[in-house]
Amino acid sequence: MPKVKKEENKETKTKKSRQSKKELSTITGMRDILPQDQKYWQAVIGSAQKIANDYGYGLIETPILELADVFTKGIGKQTDVVEKEMYSFIDQGGDHLVVRPEGTASVVRAYIQHGMLNQPQPVKLFYYGPMFRHEKPQSGRFRQFYQAGFEAIGEAGPALDAQMILMGYNCISDLGIDCTIQVNSIGCPSCREEYKKALTKYYKQYQKQMCDNCKLRLGKNPMRLLDCKESSCQELRANAPQILDYLDDECKKHFMKVVEYLDELNLPYELNPRIVRGLDYYNRTVFEYWSADDSEGKVAFGGGGRYDGLVQLLGGRENTPACGLSLGVDRVVAKLRDKNVELPELHQPDIFIAQLGENAKKKAMALYESLRKKFKVSQAFYKDSLKAQLETANKLKVKYTLIIGQKEVGEGTIMLRDMDGGVQEIIDYAKAESEIAKKLEKHVCDAGIEIIDDENVKSALSGKRNRAQSSLRDTDDFGDGNDFVSFSDSGKSGGAPIDDSFSDDSY
């Protein structure tokens, strides 16, 4: 009897051991970007890089790890990002470090650290890369997400705001994605003080209807109540005071000029007095990009605004104006996939080199090294079977296969097979490069394909630039403006309801 009990215990232990072994996978909120998906990511980054080049923004790369003060001082201690979402830790040297949750504060830190204030202003910088926030994963929202951003530091004029809005719009629309722009002004700190008083007075009447988070926010930072996603709080938001009614004369003039520029550019924008953004460093102009189709709830692709006080907050020179935007690469990629936008495969070869025999393999390897510098070429030298190699060529959908066997080695020739028509011909090994160039050029002409410079392929996928996009590119006219229009009407509306779960800066 004891023996049976011993066997049962052994079996139980084995079962528990199996259950304890979990399959290794990505952690919650993280994901792999597989080779077949890279074309979408590179298309979006390529579009952003093209815009950066067009408008004179230089690429900057900042560390993924930063001192916590970069974000606690810059973003604001009472924001959700700092209070709940940052990945932070104390390292072996005792420094309090943070895995960057956004890009703007890091870029501003670099601007200060490297003395860029001594360069001609504005300093225009472009970045892209992964950001990290510990928030609830959902559709379009990950704990590791990617941003492409533009920052212009050292210019206060409203023309810069309008140009920044235009750049983000072009980046999205050039990919063939329809989007609309929502724009607002949250004024300067003095404007917001009066507005916060009015907002607090309004919400105090409805504290019983507010969620627990908003009850806490009311005393700390009442503008954060406008970001709440709870349905009861959104109902209260509909009748809350609007920031546009509390702008001082200078902020009104600034916003007036921004709107005039947007009208001149014929951009599809709406005035939305509820946009406040989720980070404390913003002032005056703020904006967001939203999907324009009405098939499902609308999604935010990105946004930005002016942040004239951030340089000083992080220890830089006082009164250094700045404006920027960030695009959520993940969300733009998702829209490209949903729309089934056809993109060229990143590694789609035109030529495949097959070989049969040891001497032929040596010749084929040398030929590959020669051709890969000018053509898109593939091979499978690890396979000895000619049949298996040709099957690979078929799967790759190449236009031509070059076959080298023992006979071809002896004669100094190559068998060239047209994979569409099946026609084969013999060409001189020494003239392979010129013969292939002729074949590929003829193939393009026969198919009626327009040859496009590779650098522009990604950004020329679909949409065309607005006819007026260049009118602000080099302007020095940052006029003050003396007129003001009423913004009590929130602008054009209609279409599908906005998905407010994306109405923040986490793109």
Secondary structure as UniProt FT lines:
FT   HELIX           2..20
FT   TURN            28..29
FT   HELIX           35..37
FT   HELIX           38..55
FT   STRAND          58..59
FT   STRAND          65..67
FT   HELIX           69..74
FT   TURN            77..78
FT   HELIX           81..85
FT   STRAND          87..90
FT   TURN            92..93
FT   STRAND          96..99
FT   HELIX           104..113
FT   TURN            114..115
FT   HELIX           116..118
FT   STRAND          123..132
FT   TURN            139..140
FT   STRAND          144..153
FT   HELIX           158..173
FT   TURN            174..176
FT   STRAND          179..185
FT   HELIX           189..204
FT   TURN            205..206
FT   HELIX           207..209
FT   HELIX           212..220
FT   HELIX           222..227
FT   HELIX           231..237
FT   TURN            238..239
FT   HELIX           243..246
FT   HELIX           249..264
FT   TURN            265..266
FT   STRAND          269..271
FT   TURN            273..274
FT   TURN            280..281
FT   STRAND          283..291
FT   STRAND          300..306
FT   TURN            308..309
FT   HELIX           310..313
FT   TURN            314..315
FT   TURN            318..319
FT   STRAND          322..328
FT   HELIX           329..338
FT   TURN            339..340
FT   TURN            346..347
FT   STRAND          351..355
FT   HELIX           358..371
FT   TURN            372..374
FT   STRAND          377..379
FT   TURN            381..382
FT   HELIX           386..396
FT   STRAND          400..404
FT   HELIX           406..411
FT   STRAND          413..418
FT   TURN            419..421
FT   STRAND          424..428
FT   HELIX           429..431
FT   HELIX           432..447
FT   HELIX           454..457
FT   TURN            458..460
FT   TURN            467..468
FT   HELIX           469..472
FT   TURN            473..474
FT   HELIX           500..502
//
